[in-house]
């Protein structure tokens, strides 16, 4: 997935966000320079002031979501893991993110969204090329809500989704190296690679739909009837299942899958059938369960290996020390440690 490059000006804007403790700030980076917005409505105000293609850098803290997103933006938060955002705090967006028509190319990273994420547009329009990375979505993801048109080219990468995902109006969608806690419905032709699927809802199969490609994934469900797919023409390659007879659906293709694997032998530290920050999802024996590419199955294999802490791709503030007062010469001691991210 192509990432937007961060300029020196943008980096300075990010550093400025960290100087005031417990204060929500958004840096709007555009062709005309950097503009800073403050407070819990900073994201809404920055969105209203932005032009298509601008970049918003969010500090740690809680922001109210705009009532709707009406233009394509690059949004970068500080992350959603506590242990990797100690210097900045987590970036929490309180509410729902609703993308309207003309938001093609929307890119979101490093946020903890308390509500749902939805593409909502008129039947005469479509929304294309939307990407979410390094984020946690507590609610559902709905692609093409209440519309007769399809969204196209949706990518979910290195993220956590606690709600359901509705792919009914999505074409050419893909999910890479992510945690999926509940169902994926309307999933037709979706590409799933190197994910962990918990599907704690015990009344349904994990994925409902036809002609999906599912490879190098781990189906970690306590219910045998929710450990597969309901649909036809689905393809399963090198996935790990806890049961000997997972549900492949009708007219399926299956090859290289690992069946009847003991739950306690999969991860270094995980006893739950749900996502938990405290657990370690590295494999106990990575070489025992390899994917179609020869790398390990699960989130730490594949083309986009999961980054511990889900640190977003923009420069990341690892350390921030600011003296409580200036010295006798009127100088304020400030120390920052910033790491560049390759992806």
VOBA-1610 file (N, C-alpha, C; in pm, whole numbers, padded with zeros to 5 digits, always signed):
BEGIN
Unk+00084-00119+00000Unk+00000+00000+00000Unk+00087+00123+00000Unk+00057+00218-00086Unk+00138+00339-00099Unk+00111+00432+00019Unk+00219+00479+00082Unk+00207+00570+00194Unk+00247+00711+00150Unk+00188+00812+00211Unk+00220+00951+00181Unk+00348+00989+00253Unk+00440+01054+00182Unk+00567+01094+00243Unk+00546+01215+00335Unk+00624+01222+00442Unk+00610+01327+00541Unk+00722+01430+00520Unk+00687+01556+00506Unk+00788+01660+00484Unk+00843+01709+00618Unk+00955+01785+00611Unk+01013+01841+00733Unk+00915+01934+00803Unk+00843+02014+00726Unk+00743+02104+00785Unk+00638+02027+00861Unk+00593+01917+00802Unk+00492+01835+00869Unk+00547+01775+00997Unk+00673+01734+00995Unk+00735+01678+01115Unk+00740+01783+01226Unk+00776+01905+01191Unk+00777+02012+01292Unk+00638+02036+01347Unk+00539+02023+01259Unk+00401+02036+01306Unk+00365+01928+01405Unk+00412+01808+01380Unk+00386+01697+01472Unk+00453+01723+01606Unk+00577+01773+01604Unk+00646+01803+01729Unk+00571+01909+01809Unk+00517+02007+01739Unk+00443+02112+01808Unk+00322+02056+01882Unk+00265+01948+01830Unk+00148+01889+01894Unk+00181+01836+02032Unk+00307+01799+02056Unk+00338+01734+02182Unk+00377+01829+02294Unk+00389+01958+02265Unk+00440+02048+02369Unk+00340+02073+02481Unk+00213+02070+02453Unk+00113+02098+02554Unk+00049+01969+02600Unk+00070+01935+02725Unk+00018+01809+02776Unk-00133+01812+02784Unk-00194+01698+02754Unk-00337+01678+02770Unk-00420+01782+02693Unk-00368+01831+02582Unk-00442+01926+02500Unk-00456+01869+02360Unk-00580+01865+02310Unk-00602+01813+02175Unk-00560+01916+02072Unk-00478+01873+01979Unk-00432+01961+01872Unk-00435+01887+01739Unk-00470+01959+01635Unk-00464+01906+01499Unk-00384+02003+01414Unk-00284+01951+01344Unk-00205+02032+01250Unk-00256+02004+01110Unk-00310+02106+01047Unk-00354+02098+00908Unk-00237+02137+00820Unk-00188+02043+00743Unk-00073+02065+00655Unk-00124+02075+00512Unk-00104+02190+00449Unk-00151+02212+00313Unk-00042+02282+00233Unk-00071+02313+00109Unk+00027+02379+00023Unk+00061+02519+00072Unk-00027+02577+00155Unk-00003+02712+00205Unk+00066+02715+00340Unk+00093+02598+00398Unk+00163+02593+00525Unk+00093+02507+00627Unk+00122+02532+00757Unk+00067+02454+00866Unk-00023+02543+00952Unk-00142+02495+00981Unk-00236+02566+01066Unk-00274+02476+01183Unk-00272+02528+01305Unk-00298+02449+01424Unk-00439+02478+01476Unk-00512+02369+01509Unk-00645+02380+01569Unk-00641+02314+01706Unk-00711+02372+01803Unk-00706+02326+01940Unk-00843+02282+01991Unk-00840+02192+02091Unk-00961+02156+02162Unk-01027+02030+02109Unk-01134+01990+02174Unk-01201+01864+02140Unk-01268+01868+02003Unk-01296+01989+01950Unk-01355+02002+01817Unk-01248+02036+01712Unk-01122+02017+01745Unk-01014+02052+01653Unk-01022+01974+01523Unk-01059+01847+01530Unk-01069+01767+01408Unk-01180+01819+01317Unk-01294+01851+01376Unk-01405+01906+01297Unk-01366+02038+01232Unk-01303+02125+01309Unk-01264+02256+01255Unk-01156+02243+01148Unk-01061+02152+01169Unk-00956+02132+01070Unk-01014+02073+00941Unk-01108+01980+00956Unk-01174+01923+00838Unk-01245+02032+00759Unk-01315+02119+00827Unk-01390+02224+00758Unk-01297+02321+00686Unk-01178+02343+00742Unk-01084+02438+00681Unk-00999+02375+00572Unk-00992+02243+00568Unk-00903+02173+00475Unk-00957+02172+00333Unk-00866+02151+00240Unk-00901+02128+00100Unk-00872+01983+00066Unk-00927+01936-00042Unk-00906+01797-00085Unk-00758+01768-00098Unk-00715+01656-00040Unk-00576+01613-00048Unk-00487+01665+00062Unk-00540+01749+00152Unk-00460+01800+00264Unk-00438+01689+00367Unk-00343+01714+00458Unk-00307+01617+00561Unk-00336+01675+00699Unk-00396+01593+00785Unk-00424+01631+00923Unk-00344+01541+01016Unk-00266+01602+01107Unk-00191+01528+01207Unk-00258+01552+01342Unk-00301+01445+01406Unk-00372+01454+01532Unk-00280+01417+01648Unk-00283+01498+01753Unk-00209+01464+01873Unk-00281+01352+01948Unk-00226+01313+02061Unk-00302+01228+02150Unk-00417+01307+02209Unk-00517+01236+02263Unk-00634+01301+02319Unk-00759+01254+02249Unk-00873+01306+02294Unk-01003+01266+02240Unk-01062+01380+02159Unk-01102+01346+02037Unk-01159+01444+01944Unk-01301+01402+01907Unk-01390+01498+01896Unk-01522+01469+01843Unk-01512+01453+01691Unk-01581+01353+01638Unk-01579+01330+01494Unk-01664+01433+01422Unk-01622+01476+01303Unk-01710+01561+01221Unk-01841+01487+01191Unk-01948+01559+01167Unk-02076+01495+01136Unk-02065+01410+01011Unk-01979+01451+00918Unk-01949+01371+00800Unk-01821+01423+00736Unk-01751+01334+00665Unk-01631+01371+00591Unk-01673+01396+00447Unk-01641+01512+00394Unk-01690+01549+00262Unk-01579+01573+00160Unk-01455+01545+00200Unk-01343+01566+00108Unk-01235+01464+00140Unk-01154+01424+00040Unk-01048+01327+00067Unk-00933+01390+00143Unk-00895+01327+00256Unk-00788+01377+00340Unk-00695+01264+00380Unk-00575+01300+00421Unk-00484+01207+00486Unk-00488+01240+00635Unk-00531+01146+00717Unk-00543+01168+00861Unk-00448+01074+00934Unk-00358+01132+01014Unk-00260+01054+01091Unk-00277+01084+01239Unk-00310+00981+01318Unk-00311+00994+01462Unk-00181+00944+01521Unk-00174+00944+01654Unk-00053+00901+01724Unk-00051+00751+01751Unk-00165+00683+01732Unk-00173+00540+01756Unk-00278+00507+01859Unk-00302+00374+01878Unk-00407+00332+01970Unk-00358+00237+02079Unk-00229+00199+02076Unk-00172+00116+02183Unk-00119+00206+02294Unk-00150+00175+02417Unk-00101+00255+02529Unk+00051+00251+02540Unk+00110+00133+02520Unk+00254+00120+02541Unk+00336+00191+02434Unk+00280+00220+02319Unk+00356+00289+02215Unk+00316+00435+02202Unk+00227+00484+02288Unk+00187+00625+02284Unk+00205+00692+02420Unk+00301+00643+02497Unk+00322+00700+02631Unk+00365+00846+02626Unk+00437+00884+02521Unk+00484+01022+02511Unk+00376+01116+02461Unk+00277+01064+02391Unk+00176+01149+02326Unk+00035+01125+02376Unk+00007+01004+02424Unk-00130+00963+02451Unk-00193+00907+02325Unk-00296+00824+02341Unk-00368+00767+02229Unk-00449+00874+02156Unk-00467+00853+02026Unk-00556+00940+01950Unk-00692+00873+01941Unk-00790+00931+02010Unk-00925+00874+02014Unk-01020+00967+01939Unk-01094+00911+01846Unk-01200+00986+01779Unk-01333+00937+01835Unk-01403+01026+01902Unk-01527+00992+01970Unk-01645+01012+01875Unk-01711+00901+01841Unk-01824+00910+01750Unk-01804+00822+01628Unk-01870+00857+01520Unk-01866+00779+01396Unk-01799+00858+01286Unk-01728+00788+01199Unk-01671+00851+01081Unk-01755+00809+00960Unk-01820+00908+00899Unk-01906+00884+00783Unk-01846+00956+00664Unk-01805+00880+00564Unk-01748+00937+00443Unk-01858+00950+00338Unk-01872+01070+00286Unk-01970+01096+00182Unk-01905+01086+00044Unk-01984+01110-00061Unk-01930+01106-00196Unk-01819+01210-00211Unk-01734+01188-00310Unk-01620+01276-00340Unk-01509+01267-00234Unk-01501+01154-00165Unk-01390+01134-00069Unk-01294+01027-00120Unk-01287+01010-00251Unk-01197+00912-00310Unk-01053+00939-00266Unk-00981+00835-00225Unk-00842+00849-00185Unk-00824+00878-00037Unk-00930+00866+00043Unk-00920+00890+00188Unk-00824+00791+00251Unk-00738+00842+00340Unk-00637+00758+00404Unk-00634+00791+00553Unk-00651+00689+00639Unk-00660+00710+00784Unk-00564+00615+00854Unk-00485+00669+00948Unk-00391+00587+01025Unk-00391+00630+01172Unk-00361+00534+01259Unk-00324+00562+01396Unk-00432+00619+01484Unk-00559+00574+01467Unk-00667+00626+01549Unk-00738+00513+01623Unk-00807+00551+01730Unk-00896+00461+01804Unk-01035+00520+01790Unk-01116+00460+01703Unk-01251+00510+01674Unk-01351+00440+01764Unk-01428+00519+01841Unk-01522+00459+01936Unk-01649+00409+01870Unk-01684+00464+01754Unk-01808+00427+01687Unk-01785+00347+01561Unk-01872+00368+01461Unk-01861+00292+01336Unk-01795+00376+01228Unk-01749+00306+01122Unk-01692+00369+01003Unk-01782+00334+00886Unk-01827+00434+00812Unk-01926+00409+00707Unk-01896+00490+00582Unk-01910+00426+00466Unk-01913+00497+00338Unk-02059+00512+00300Unk-02104+00635+00290Unk-02246+00663+00265Unk-02256+00763+00152Unk-02308+00719+00037Unk-02311+00808-00078Unk-02432+00776-00164Unk-02468+00870-00250Unk-02587+00856-00334Unk-02565+00751-00442Unk-02675+00699-00495Unk-02668+00590-00592Unk-02598+00631-00721Unk-02592+00760-00748Unk-02525+00806-00871Unk-02375+00821-00852Unk-02326+00801-00732Unk-02185+00822-00702Unk-02120+00693-00652Unk-01991+00701-00629Unk-01917+00593-00567Unk-01802+00653-00488Unk-01744+00574-00399Unk-01625+00616-00325Unk-01516+00512-00349Unk-01399+00556-00392Unk-01293+00464-00430Unk-01165+00492-00353Unk-01082+00386-00344Unk-00944+00398-00294Unk-00938+00453-00151Unk-01014+00390-00061Unk-01012+00426+00080Unk-00927+00326+00156Unk-00841+00374+00246Unk-00752+00286+00322Unk-00756+00323+00469Unk-00760+00220+00555Unk-00747+00236+00700Unk-00629+00150+00744Unk-00538+00207+00822Unk-00420+00133+00867Unk-00389+00168+01012Unk-00327+00075+01083Unk-00277+00096+01220Unk-00384+00155+01313Unk-00507+00113+01298Unk-00616+00172+01374Unk-00700+00066+01442Unk-00783+00110+01537Unk-00883+00023+01600Unk-01021+00083+01578Unk-01112+00001+01527Unk-01249+00042+01504Unk-01337-00038+01600Unk-01401+00030+01694Unk-01482-00042+01792Unk-01618-00082+01735Unk-01672-00003+01644Unk-01801-00035+01585Unk-01788-00111+01455Unk-01893-00109+01375Unk-01894-00179+01247Unk-01825-00096+01139Unk-01783-00165+01033Unk-01741-00099+00910Unk-01847-00131+00805Unk-01904-00026+00745Unk-02010-00043+00647Unk-01968+00027+00519Unk-01953-00048+00412Unk-01900+00005+00286Unk-02013+00019+00185Unk-02060+00141+00167Unk-02171+00162+00075Unk-02305+00150+00144Unk-02318+00212+00259Unk-02440+00202+00339Unk-02558+00266+00266Unk-02670+00195+00260Unk-02796+00247+00204Unk-02774+00307+00066Unk-02712+00231-00020Unk-02680+00282-00153Unk-02689+00169-00254Unk-02719+00205-00377Unk-02721+00107-00484Unk-02591+00107-00564Unk-02496+00190-00524Unk-02366+00195-00590Unk-02264+00120-00506Unk-02154+00084-00570Unk-02048+00011-00501Unk-01930+00102-00469Unk-01870+00079-00353Unk-01739+00137-00326Unk-01634+00046-00389Unk-01521+00102-00424Unk-01421+00025-00497Unk-01283+00048-00437Unk-01205-00060-00426Unk-01067-00052-00377Unk-01060-00004-00231Unk-01118-00082-00141Unk-01107-00056+00002Unk-01002-00148+00061Unk-00911-00092+00144Unk-00805-00171+00206Unk-00806-00147+00356Unk-00804-00257+00432Unk-00785-00253+00577Unk-00652-00319+00606Unk-00565-00249+00678Unk-00427-00296+00695Unk-00383-00280+00840Unk-00329-00386+00899Unk-00267-00382+01031Unk-00357-00313+01134Unk-00482-00352+01136Unk-00579-00286+01221Unk-00658-00386+01304Unk-00742-00333+01394Unk-00828-00412+01481Unk-00971-00367+01459Unk-01059-00461+01426Unk-01201-00429+01409Unk-01280-00516+01506Unk-01348-00450+01602Unk-01424-00524+01702Unk-01567-00551+01655Unk-01619-00471+01566Unk-01754-00490+01514Unk-01755-00576+01390Unk-01868-00577+01320Unk-01881-00649+01194Unk-01831-00564+01077Unk-01802-00630+00966Unk-01770-00559+00842Unk-01872-00600+00737Unk-01937-00503+00677Unk-02035-00529+00572Unk-01974-00489+00438Unk-01943-00591+00358Unk-01882-00570+00227Unk-01984-00570+00114Unk-02113-00563+00146Unk-02218-00582+00046Unk-02199-00492-00075Unk-02160-00367-00054Unk-02145-00272-00164Unk-02000-00247-00200Unk-01912-00341-00169Unk-01770-00320-00194Unk-01720-00411-00305Unk-01640-00358-00394Unk-01572-00437-00496Unk-01421-00417-00481Unk-01347-00522-00509Unk-01201-00518-00503Unk-01155-00472-00364Unk-01206-00538-00260Unk-01168-00505-00122Unk-01065-00606-00072Unk-00983-00564+00024Unk-00880-00652+00079Unk-00857-00620+00226Unk-00825-00725+00304Unk-00794-00711+00446Unk-00662-00782+00470Unk-00562-00708+00519Unk-00429-00762+00541Unk-00389-00748+00688Unk-00337-00855+00746Unk-00267-00852+00875Unk-00344-00776+00982Unk-00470-00812+00997Unk-00558-00744+01092Unk-00628-00843+01183Unk-00680-00790+01294Unk-00763-00866+01387Unk-00909-00840+01352Unk-00985-00946+01326Unk-01127-00934+01297Unk-01203-01011+01405Unk-01277-00938+01487Unk-01338-01003+01604Unk-01477-01059+01575Unk-01547-01005+01476Unk-01681-01053+01447Unk-01698-01087+01299Unk-01820-01082+01249Unk-01850-01134+01116Unk-01813-01038+01004Unk-01789-01096+00887Unk-01781-01022+00762Unk-01897-01069+00675Unk-01989-00979+00644Unk-02107-01016+00566Unk-02101-00952+00427Unk-02179-01008+00335Unk-02180-00956+00200Unk-02044-00959+00135Unk-01963-01055+00177Unk-01823-01061+00134Unk-01812-01139+00004Unk-01804-01069-00106Unk-01796-01133-00237Unk-01670-01086-00309Unk-01578-01180-00331Unk-01455-01147-00399Unk-01356-01069-00316Unk-01366-01078-00184Unk-01273-01006-00096Unk-01147-01090-00075Unk-01033-01024-00067Unk-00906-01091-00044Unk-00866-01076+00102Unk-00858-01189+00175Unk-00817-01190+00315Unk-00679-01256+00324Unk-00580-01183+00375Unk-00447-01240+00389Unk-00389-01212+00527Unk-00339-01316+00593Unk-00261-01306+00718Unk-00338-01233+00829Unk-00464-01268+00844Unk-00545-01211+00951Unk-00566-01311+01063Unk-00610-01262+01179Unk-00658-01347+01287Unk-00807-01321+01301Unk-00887-01427+01284Unk-01032-01415+01285Unk-01085-01483+01411Unk-01142-01404+01502Unk-01195-01459+01626Unk-01343-01495+01613Unk-01421-01403+01564Unk-01563-01424+01542Unk-01632-01480+01665Unk-01639-01391+01766Unk-01697-01428+01895Unk-01847-01445+01888Unk-01911-01399+01779Unk-02054-01422+01763Unk-02076-01570+01732Unk-02141-01641+01823Unk-02151-01787+01811Unk-02268-01834+01726Unk-02337-01742+01657Unk-02455-01783+01581Unk-02429-01789+01431Unk-02312-01747+01387Unk-02287-01739+01244Unk-02146-01784+01210Unk-02127-01815+01083Unk-01992-01843+01035Unk-01913-01712+01028Unk-01783-01726+01015Unk-01694-01612+01020Unk-01716-01516+00904Unk-01725-01570+00783Unk-01739-01488+00662Unk-01859-01540+00584Unk-01944-01449+00541Unk-02062-01486+00464Unk-02050-01423+00327Unk-02036-01505+00223Unk-02023-01453+00088Unk-01958-01553-00005Unk-01942-01513-00130Unk-01894-01602-00237Unk-01762-01552-00296Unk-01686-01649-00348Unk-01569-01621-00431Unk-01463-01536-00360Unk-01449-01557-00230Unk-01343-01491-00155Unk-01214-01573-00160Unk-01102-01507-00145Unk-00973-01574-00133Unk-00925-01553+00010Unk-00909-01661+00083Unk-00867-01655+00223Unk-00739-01735+00237Unk-00629-01668+00268Unk-00503-01741+00278Unk-00417-01689+00393Unk-00345-01782+00452Unk-00248-01753+00559Unk-00313-01692+00683Unk-00442-01718+00701Unk-00516-01663+00815Unk-00524-01766+00929Unk-00556-01717+01048Unk-00578-01802+01165Unk-00723-01784+01209Unk-00800-01893+01202Unk-00939-01893+01249Unk-00936-01940+01395Unk-00942-01844+01487Unk-00927-01875+01629Unk-01062-01857+01697Unk-01151-01953+01675Unk-01286-01946+01728Unk-01313-02067+01815Unk-01390-02048+01921Unk-01424-02160+02008Unk-01542-02241+01956Unk-01606-02192+01849Unk-01723-02260+01794Unk-01688-02319+01658Unk-01704-02449+01643Unk-01664-02512+01518Unk-01746-02464+01400Unk-01875-02431+01422Unk-01959-02389+01311Unk-01935-02243+01272Unk-01855-02169+01348Unk-01822-02032+01309Unk-01677-02021+01263Unk-01616-02134+01231Unk-01474-02134+01197Unk-01450-02137+01047Unk-01548-02098+00968Unk-01527-02100+00825Unk-01614-01999+00754Unk-01660-02036+00634Unk-01729-01944+00546Unk-01860-02005+00499Unk-01964-01925+00497Unk-02092-01965+00438Unk-02103-01900+00302Unk-02100-01978+00197Unk-02106-01925+00062Unk-02053-02027-00036Unk-02033-01985-00159Unk-01988-02074-00264Unk-01865-02017-00335Unk-01783-02110-00384Unk-01669-02070-00465Unk-01556-02005-00390Unk-01550-02021-00257Unk-01442-01961-00180Unk-01316-02046-00186Unk-01201-01980-00176Unk-01072-02048-00187Unk-00994-02033-00056Unk-00948-02145-00004Unk-00877-02148+00125Unk-00737-02203+00105Unk-00635-02124+00137Unk-00498-02169+00120Unk-00417-02141+00248Unk-00362-02247+00304Unk-00265-02237+00415Unk-00321-02158+00535Unk-00445-02184+00568Unk-00504-02125+00688Unk-00496-02222+00804Unk-00495-02169+00926Unk-00490-02251+01046Unk-00628-02252+01111Unk-00679-02372+01139Unk-00809-02391+01203Unk-00792-02472+01331Unk-00876-02442+01430Unk-00873-02520+01555Unk-00956-02647+01546Unk-01031-02663+01437Unk-01120-02779+01424Unk-01083-02862+01301Unk-01121-02987+01305Unk-01084-03080+01198Unk-01171-03066+01075Unk-01292-03012+01091Unk-01385-03000+00978Unk-01442-02858+00971Unk-01361-02759+00936Unk-01413-02622+00924Unk-01514-02613+00810Unk-01597-02515+00815Unk-01698-02494+00712Unk-01636-02420+00594Unk-01620-02489+00483Unk-01566-02427+00363Unk-01675-02374+00269Unk-01802-02404+00298Unk-01909-02366+00208Unk-01920-02461+00090Unk-01986-02417-00016Unk-02006-02502-00134Unk-01908-02471-00245Unk-01879-02573-00326Unk-01793-02558-00444Unk-01663-02485-00412Unk-01601-02525-00305Unk-01482-02456-00256Unk-01353-02518-00312Unk-01243-02444-00294Unk-01109-02493-00319Unk-01030-02480-00189Unk-00964-02587-00149Unk-00887-02584-00024Unk-00756-02658-00042Unk-00647-02595+00004Unk-00516-02656-00011Unk-00421-02604+00096Unk-00344-02694+00157Unk-00239-02656+00250Unk-00285-02606+00384Unk-00414-02628+00419Unk-00466-02577+00546Unk-00423-02666+00663Unk-00409-02605+00780Unk-00371-02676+00902Unk-00496-02694+00987Unk-00532-02819+01012Unk-00658-02850+01077Unk-00637-02908+01216Unk-00737-02887+01302Unk-00741-02948+01435Unk-00618-02911+01518Unk-00578-02785+01512Unk-00463-02737+01588Unk-00510-02699+01729Unk-00439-02742+01831Unk-00476-02712+01968Unk-00464-02563+01995Unk-00568-02505+02056Unk-00571-02360+02078Unk-00452-02313+02161Unk-00411-02392+02260Unk-00302-02352+02347Unk-00165-02358+02285Unk-00157-02414+02163Unk-00027-02428+02098Unk-00002-02324+01990Unk-00096-02232+01972Unk-00085-02139+01859Unk-00002-02016+01894Unk-00046-01938+01991Unk+00018-01810+02021Unk+00109-01820+02143Unk+00202-01724+02152Unk+00292-01719+02266Unk+00213-01696+02394Unk+00116-01606+02387Unk+00035-01577+02506Unk-00102-01530+02461Unk-00198-01620+02460Unk-00336-01582+02432Unk-00428-01693+02479Unk-00519-01658+02569Unk-00616-01756+02620Unk-00758-01711+02590Unk-00772-01602+02513Unk-00903-01547+02483Unk-00938-01569+02337Unk-01068-01580+02310Unk-01115-01585+02172Unk-01161-01445+02130Unk-01080-01348+02161Unk-01108-01209+02129Unk-00978-01131+02140Unk-00975-01014+02078Unk-00854-00931+02082Unk-00835-00873+02221Unk-00709-00870+02266Unk-00674-00809+02393Unk-00533-00753+02382Unk-00515-00627+02423Unk-00383-00563+02414Unk-00277-00638+02494Unk-00318-00706+02600Unk-00222-00770+02689Unk-00165-00899+02632Unk-00226-00952+02529Unk-00184-01081+02477Unk-00077-01069+02369Unk-00001-01177+02352Unk+00108-01182+02255Unk+00067-01276+02142Unk+00050-01221+02023Unk-00002-01299+01910Unk+00107-01349+01817Unk+00232-01346+01862Unk+00336-01416+01788Unk+00312-01566+01800Unk+00349-01640+01697Unk+00331-01785+01700Unk+00436-01850+01788Unk+00395-01954+01858Unk+00490-02032+01936Unk+00593-02098+01846Unk+00548-02145+01731Unk+00637-02214+01638Unk+00610-02164+01496Unk+00669-02050+01457Unk+00639-01991+01327Unk+00672-02080+01209Unk+00773-02165+01222Unk+00811-02248+01109Unk+00719-02368+01089Unk+00636-02397+01188Unk+00545-02512+01176Unk+00423-02479+01091Unk+00388-02350+01081Unk+00268-02310+01008Unk+00306-02198+00911Unk+00338-02237+00790Unk+00383-02141+00689Unk+00272-02116+00588Unk+00274-01995+00533Unk+00174-01956+00436Unk+00214-01989+00294Unk+00137-01938+00201Unk+00162-01966+00059Unk+00292-01904+00011Unk+00343-01805+00085Unk+00467-01738+00047Unk+00588-01792+00123Unk+00569-01897+00204Unk+00677-01953+00282Unk+00702-01883+00413Unk+00633-01773+00439Unk+00643-01704+00567Unk+00536-01757+00661Unk+00541-01718+00788Unk+00445-01769+00885Unk+00304-01719+00856Unk+00205-01799+00896Unk+00067-01756+00887Unk+00040-01656+00999Unk-00073-01588+00991Unk-00109-01492+01094Unk-00055-01353+01065Unk-00071-01264+01162Unk-00047-01122+01138Unk+00099-01084+01119Unk+00192-01170+01164Unk+00334-01135+01153Unk+00400-01193+01028Unk+00320-01248+00940Unk+00372-01298+00813Unk+00319-01215+00697Unk+00340-01264+00576Unk+00284-01200+00458Unk+00360-01078+00412Unk+00294-01000+00326Unk+00355-00882+00265Unk+00360-00763+00360Unk+00266-00757+00456Unk+00257-00643+00547Unk+00260-00691+00692Unk+00373-00741+00741Unk+00378-00791+00879Unk+00333-00686+00980Unk+00257-00731+01077Unk+00205-00642+01182Unk+00321-00583+01261Unk+00311-00455+01294Unk+00410-00389+01378Unk+00359-00389+01522Unk+00438-00442+01614Unk+00400-00437+01755Unk+00376-00292+01795Unk+00263-00269+01857Unk+00227-00133+01894Unk+00153-00059+01785Unk+00144-00117+01665Unk+00072-00056+01552Unk+00107+00092+01535Unk+00236+00120+01536Unk+00283+00259+01520Unk+00256+00304+01377Unk+00186+00416+01359Unk+00155+00461+01223Unk+00280+00501+01146Unk+00265+00528+01016Unk+00380+00543+00928Unk+00446+00681+00936Unk+00380+00779+00998Unk+00444+00910+01013Unk+00549+00905+01124Unk+00643+01001+01128Unk+00743+01002+01236Unk+00676+00994+01373Unk+00733+00910+01460Unk+00668+00875+01586Unk+00748+00929+01704Unk+00679+01002+01793Unk+00744+01056+01912Unk+00755+00946+02017Unk+00876+00899+02044Unk+00898+00792+02141Unk+00920+00845+02282Unk+00979+00966+02293Unk+01013+01019+02424Unk+00991+01169+02424Unk+00931+01218+02533Unk+00910+01362+02546Unk+00933+01401+02692Unk+01039+01480+02717Unk+01068+01532+02850Unk+01075+01684+02843Unk+00986+01749+02915Unk+00983+01895+02919Unk+00995+01939+03065Unk+01096+02018+03096Unk+01115+02063+03233Unk+00995+02145+03279Unk+00960+02135+03408Unk+00843+02209+03458Unk+00863+02360+03461Unk+00990+02404+03459Unk+01018+02548+03461Unk+01153+02574+03396Unk+01179+02699+03362Unk+01306+02735+03299Unk+01415+02746+03405Unk+01540+02741+03359Unk+01652+02751+03452Unk+01683+02898+03482Unk+01794+02921+03553Unk+01830+03058+03594Unk+01860+03149+03477Unk+01891+03088+03361Unk+01918+03167+03241Unk+01795+03184+03153Unk+01679+03137+03203Unk+01556+03152+03127Unk+01539+03049+03017Unk+01620+02944+03023Unk+01611+02841+02920Unk+01526+02724+02970Unk+01444+02672+02882Unk+01358+02558+02914Unk+01418+02432+02852Unk+01445+02333+02936Unk+01502+02208+02887Unk+01393+02122+02824Unk+01411+02089+02696Unk+01315+02008+02621Unk+01390+01896+02552Unk+01341+01774+02568Unk+01404+01658+02504Unk+01299+01578+02429Unk+01324+01554+02301Unk+01237+01469+02219Unk+01320+01357+02158Unk+01260+01241+02148Unk+01318+01132+02070Unk+01213+01091+01967Unk+01249+01108+01840Unk+01156+01082+01731Unk+01214+00976+01640Unk+01134+00875+01608Unk+01180+00770+01518Unk+01107+00779+01385Unk+01181+00763+01278Unk+01122+00758+01145Unk+01059+00621+01123Unk+00956+00616+01040Unk+00889+00490+01009Unk+00907+00461+00861Unk+00947+00338+00830Unk+00965+00301+00690Unk+00834+00269+00621Unk+00732+00230+00700Unk+00604+00194+00640Unk+00495+00207+00743
//
